[in-house]
Amino acid sequence: MKTFFLTLCISAALLLSAMAPLQAQNLTMQQQRELSEINTMLNSNPEVISSMHQGLNNYLAQLTKQEALLSENQDWLFNNPVHPTLGEQDATHKIIVFTDYDCPYCKRLEPELEKLITKHPSVQVINILVPLRQQQPPGARTSSALLALDLWRSNKAQFDKAHPLLMKKSGLHTAASLQQIAELTASTDFLSASVQSKQIIERNLAVFTGLGLRGTPAIMIGEQVIPGFVTLPTLLEVTEKEFALR
């Protein structure tokens, strides 16, 4: 599987080319220019070659590990009904968003994602819940992520009511905010998290960290990963190019 860390991959490929040149016809004009600049820098600073070589080898080993992990978890991420989604269930194209109900940038991203699927109904957003900022609020028997998963798996009508409330909450969720949302959505029975949802969160976090991701939101569109918050124009540009949408 091709790497999805686009920017790092290009840099790595260019550095590798500087030490073991590829045939010219395999490089674009821009890559040839950049390769020439790298060669010039290395020739001018030969003392960095050994450390750069070791660093690149380490990077490529980690990259191979990440690609294997992504391949291993392809079905877990893309073909798994346990993850909440936005958009049509039979949508042709799928993008992954690692998200956290306690993350302010994830909350800002949500309306941009809704605009994206409104413009392109053939795109579905799969939310992989990773509670990075807090695992569970003090005094609570669940968390925002666990409550959402339990509702999604058991009662999607209640989830559809709770999801925007979970995203709307300013700052970190508390036991009181979860109680209030559960009362507003008639879902107080879910204020004690299920074992199944805890297991889903554990695997989500393992995949997230294994892929070398560090923060939320992180958006996977095809072979690309967009870290952090972006606005609709960027989402449209990458999605339309990746999936050949008009």
Secondary structure, 3 states (H helix, E strand, C coil): CCCCCHHHHHHHHHHHHHHCCCCHHHCCHHHHHHHHHHHHHHHHCHHHHHHHHHHHHHHHHHHHHHHHHHHHCHHHHHCCCCCCEECCCCCCEEEEEEECCCCHHHHHHHHHHHHHHHHCCCEEEEEEECCCCCCCCCCCECCHHHHHHHHHHHCHHHHHHHHHHHHHCCCCCCHHHHHHHHHHCCCHHHCECCHHHHHHHHHHHHHHHHCCCCCCCEEEECCEEEECCCCHHHHHHHHHHHHCCC
